Amino acid sequence: MKAGRFFSLAALGTLIPGLGLLAAGRRGWGKFILALVVLGFVAAVAVLIVVPRDQLAARAFDQSQLGIVAVGLAALAIAWLVVAVSSLKALDTGRLPAGKRLAGALIVTVLASVVVAPMAVGARNAWTQSNVIETISQGSATAPELEEEDPWKDKPRVNVLLLGGDAGEGRDGLRTDTVILASIDTETGDTTMISLPRNLERIPFATGTPAGDALEAQFPLGFTDHTPGNLEFVLFSVYRNAPQYVSAEVFAGSDDPGADAVKLAAAGALGVDVDYYVIADLTGFADIVDAIGGITVDVNYPIPIGTKKLEGAGCTQARDWIEPGADKKLEGPEALWFARARCSPGHPTFDYASVGGSDPIKDDYNRMERQRCVMGAIARAADPMALLTKFQSLAAATEKNIKTDIPAGMFPAFAELGLKVKNAKITSLTINRAVINPGDPDYDHLREVVEEALTPAPDVEDSIEASAGAGTGGSTAAQEPDGTNEPTDDGGSTDPSSDPTETPDPEKPVDVTTAC
């Protein structure tokens, strides 16, 4: 056999298993393997054509199928290599010089690696994905029991509580400074996001579960010690403090009683069932944003980076600024400051008259709106190719920083729903001083507003303001120049008793500046 023919057949035998064996005279094995390849290819194409895209995506979150895929890809990679080497040996009659036989072996090695490497990566990613699902899914004392095969059959909306937890240095326990309810229409994916002020007082607990009944019995007038303004009894302290006042038995089955308690508090305040929670450690938030390739939002006023609360009053100078602009790409650290900054020395050149005359950073309600902007941006930033290339870093960041009480078996259904959300309308209900005063809350009024927003009639849709869009960006390490990975929620204070949160005056005009 001439060298050129040998090289060509060795290459074809590597790229199309069975062809090399046929050319070498091993017709039985060659035809059998080639038939398997053709059947496998036809089956794969049929699946891609017949099975809807959302169902295919959902399978990427099915633990049992992930295991099958991982084992199958690994076995296929090994089999492919065996056939390629067997074809090379069958084609080598020993008549070619050693140098040309070595060249043929190199060709097979290079081409085999091109084919097998993606299979190996796919197998590794499937195992990783299965492990991530197992790790982040926690037991719950408050999650509903839904049929995993068709969970939305009798459920027009699913309500997921998004919690941003901060157990910053010097703090005693974790505080949920970000509490956002994402109420999702399971048919269309349209989502309404509702932020709760973190300093809500006398927050009630929803009943109907052992934990909820026990907390309501312990705090019949809401979560309070009857001392106005005590920050140990406001919404952001429910996670750390509320479970301590009831028997641990009422949280049987829960891996995170604090998160269950916040669910019950949010449900009691808003008057809706809160089905699941997703809690993110905000110290690792920047890693997650970087892992998805960054986010894009409209920045409508300057956002300070690196400010801290000065003792008494005022803020340190900003280390840098996120300048205003449309479609600004934010990487992890910038996205974190955009979402959490609340201490501003005032930008030296920005005309604050264009946004109502005052610095929006100092208003907690604007901060809540920016957080909703970030959530909406993340929901829309899931570019498949970016996620594929950054899969391992995203998986590591997710496994380390996110926990949820969504059962592992429900992940496929939520994956399908997530694709709907990505392409649907994401709106936000503006909870401001006109809706509720955190220091003197009227929860009946808040529930009326929420009920109206979640069952909108044509004459109330204008009361729901659209949140921001999204995009993709680059990836960098989430490390601030001065060694601080993230802003503290109160501009630097880590002592809850020194939190500068103030109960707003209901008579004070509300700054309705759009955050993004």
GUMARLO-587898 format. One record per residue (C-alpha): residue in three letters; x, y, z. Coordinates in steps of 0.25 Angstrom, whole numbers, plus 5000, padded with zeros to 4 digits. Example, Ala and Ser with C-alpha at 12.3 -4.5 7.8 and 13.67 -1.06 7.14 Angstrom:
ALA504949825031SER505549965029
//
This chain:
MET500050005000LYS500550144996ALA500850245007GLY499850345002ARG498750235002PHE499150185016PHE499050325022SER497750355015LEU497050225020ALA497650235034ALA497050375035LEU495650335030GLY495750205039THR495950305051LEU494850405047ILE493850305042PRO493950175050GLY493850045041LEU494350105028GLY495850075032LEU495449935035LEU494649915022ALA495849965014ALA496749865021GLY495849755018ARG495249735031ARG493849745025GLY493049675036TRP493449765047GLY493549885038LYS492149875033PHE491649855047ILE492349975053LEU492050065041ALA490550025043LEU490550065057VAL491150195054VAL490150225043LEU488950185053GLY489550265064PHE489650385055VAL488250375050ALA487650355064ALA488450475069VAL487850565057ALA486450505059VAL486550545074LEU486950685071ILE485850705060VAL484750635068VAL484950675083PRO484650815086ARG485850905090ASP485350935104GLN485250785107LEU486650755102ALA487150865111ALA486350815123ARG487050675121ALA488350745125PHE487750765139ASP487250625140GLN488250545150SER487950405145GLN488050445131LEU489350525134GLY489950395139ILE489550315127VAL490150425118ALA491450435126VAL491650285125GLY491150275111LEU492150385106ALA493350325113ALA493050185107LEU492850245094ALA494150315095ILE494850185098ALA494250105088TRP494550215077LEU496050205081VAL496050055081VAL495450055067ALA496350155062VAL497650085067SER497049955061SER496850015048LEU498250065048LYS498849935051ALA497949865041LEU498449955030ASP499949945033THR500449825025GLY501849855030ARG502349895016LEU502450035019PRO503750095025ALA503650125040GLY503650275038LYS502350265030ARG501750175039LEU502050265051ALA501450385042GLY500150305041ALA500150275056LEU500250425058ILE499150465049VAL498250365056THR498650415069VAL498350565065LEU497050535059ALA496550435070SER496850545080VAL496050645072VAL494850545073VAL495050495086ALA495350615094PRO493950675093MET493450545098ALA494350545110VAL493950695113GLY492450655111ALA492650535121ARG493350625131ASN492250735130ALA491150635132TRP491750575145THR492050715150GLN490650765147SER490050645154ASN490950675166VAL490550815166ILE489050785166GLU489250685178THR490150795186ILE489250915184SER487850845186GLN487550845201GLY486450785210SER485250885213ALA484150895224THR483350985215ALA483450935200PRO482150885194GLU482050745189LEU481850755174GLU481850645164GLU483150645157GLU482750595144ASP481750705142PRO481850805154TRP481150925147LYS479850855143ASP479050915154LYS480051035157PRO479851155149ARG480951225156VAL482251185164ASN482851275174VAL484351265177LEU484951355188LEU486351405184LEU487151435196GLY488551505196GLY489251455209ASP490451535215ALA491251475226GLY492251585225GLU493551585233GLY493251635247ARG491751595247ASP491051505256GLY490351405246LEU489751435233ARG488851545229THR487851535217ASP488051675212THR487451645198VAL486051585198ILE485351585185LEU484151495181ALA484151445167SER482651415163ILE482751335150ASP481551305141THR481751155138GLU481051165124THR481751285118GLY483051305127ASP482651455130THR483251485143THR482851595153MET484051625163ILE483651685177SER484751745186LEU484451745201PRO485151855209ARG486151795217ASN485751875230LEU484351835230GLU483851825245ARG482751735251ILE482751645239PRO481751535241PHE481951385238ALA481051305229THR480351185235GLY480051055230THR481350985233PRO481850935247ALA482951045246GLY482051155241ASP481051115252ALA482051115263LEU482651255259GLU481351315258ALA480951265272GLN482351325277PHE482151455270PRO480651475269LEU480851625266GLY481951605256PHE483451585258THR483751685269ASP484251695283HIS483351825284THR484551915283PRO484352005271GLY485552005262ASN486251885268LEU487051835256GLU487151695263PHE485651685259VAL485551735245LEU485451655232PHE486951635230SER487051575244VAL485951475242TYR486951375236ARG487951375248ASN486951405259ALA485551355257PRO485851195257GLN486451215271TYR485151245277VAL484451115273SER484750975275ALA485650915265GLU484650805263VAL483750895255PHE484850905244ALA484950755243GLY485550715229SER486150855227ASP487550875224ASP487451025226PRO486451065236GLY486751215234ALA486451215219ASP485151145223ALA484851255233VAL485051365223LYS484151295213LEU483051285224ALA483251435227ALA483251475212ALA481951395210GLY481351455222ALA481651605218LEU481251585203GLY480051495205VAL480551395195ASP481051255196VAL482551245195ASP482951115188TYR484451115188TYR485651195192VAL487051215185ILE488051275194ALA489351335189ASP490551365197LEU490851505193THR492351495196GLY492351395184PHE491351475175ALA492451535167ASP493051395163ILE491651355158VAL491451485149ASP492851465144ALA492551315141ILE491351345132GLY492151445125GLY491751575132ILE490451655131THR489951775123VAL489051885129ASP488652025127VAL489352115137ASN488552235139TYR489352305150PRO490852285156ILE491052165164PRO492252185174ILE493252075176GLY494052045189THR493252145198LYS493152125213LYS492252185224LEU493052285232GLU492752285247GLY491652395250ALA491252425236GLY491752435221CYS492552335213THR493952315209GLN494352355195ALA494052255184ARG495252175178ASP494552175165TRP493252205158ILE492252125149GLU491952235140PRO490552255134GLY490252195121ALA489352105113ASP489651955111LYS490851965121LYS491651835122LEU491851795137GLU492851695141GLY492751625155PRO493251725164GLU492551845157ALA491251765157LEU491351745172TRP491551895175PHE490451935165ALA489551845173ARG489951875187ALA490552015188ARG489852105197CYS490852205203SER491252315193PRO492152435195GLY491452495182HIS492052495168PRO492952615165THR492252655152PHE490952585150ASP489752675150TYR488752615161ALA487652705156SER487452605145VAL487052495154GLY486252575164GLY487252665171SER487752565181ASP488752455181PRO487952325178ILE489052235184LYS488652285198ASP487252235196ASP486952085200TYR485852075190ASN486752115178ARG487752005183MET486551905183GLU486251945169ARG487651925165GLN487651785171ARG486451755162CYS487151805150VAL488351715153MET487451595155GLY486751625142ALA488051635135ILE488651505140ALA487351435135ARG487551485121ALA489051465121ALA489151315119ASP489851315106PRO489951165103MET491351175097ALA491851255108LEU491251165118LEU491851045111THR493251105111LYS493251145125PHE492451025130GLN493450975140SER493651115147LEU492151135147ALA491951005153ALA492951025164ALA492451165167THR491051115168GLU491350995176LYS492151085186ASN491151205187ILE489751155184LYS488751075192THR487251045189ASP486150955194ILE485650925180PRO485750775180ALA486750715170GLY485650645163MET484950775160PHE486250835153PRO485750795139ALA484450865140PHE485150985145ALA486150985134GLU484950975124LEU484351095131GLY485651165131LEU485651165116LYS484251235116VAL484751335126LYS485951375118ASN485051415106ALA483851465114LYS483551595120ILE484251625134THR483551735141SER483751795155LEU482651835165THR483151965171ILE483051955186ASN483352095192ARG482952185203ALA481552205197VAL481352055198ILE481952025212ASN482652095223PRO483651995229GLY483552055243ASP482052055243PRO481651955232ASP480251935227TYR480351785223ASP478851785218HIS479151895208LEU480451825204ARG479651695201GLU478551775193VAL479651835184VAL480351705182GLU479051635179GLU478651735169ALA480051735162LEU480051585161THR478651575155PRO478751705146ALA477551765139PRO477751865127ASP477651985136VAL478751945146GLU479751885137ASP480452025136SER480752015151ILE481751905148GLU483051965143ALA483951885134SER485251845139ALA486651845131GLY487151765120ALA488451685119GLY489651635111THR490951565112GLY492351615116GLY493751565120SER494251485131THR495251535142ALA495651505156ALA494651555166GLN495751635174GLU495651775178PRO496951865177ASP496951885192GLY496751735195THR495251755198ASN494451655190GLU493151725192PRO492451845198THR491751835211ASP490351865210ASP490451985220GLY491652045214GLY492651975223SER491951955236THR491951805241ASP491151825254PRO489651805252SER489451895264SER490152015256ASP489351995243PRO489052125238THR487652085232GLU486652185235THR485152175236PRO484752265224ASP483752375226PRO482452345219GLU482252485216LYS483552505210PRO483552505194VAL483952375188ASP485152375178VAL484552305167THR485852305158THR485952185149ALA487152105153CYS487452045140
//
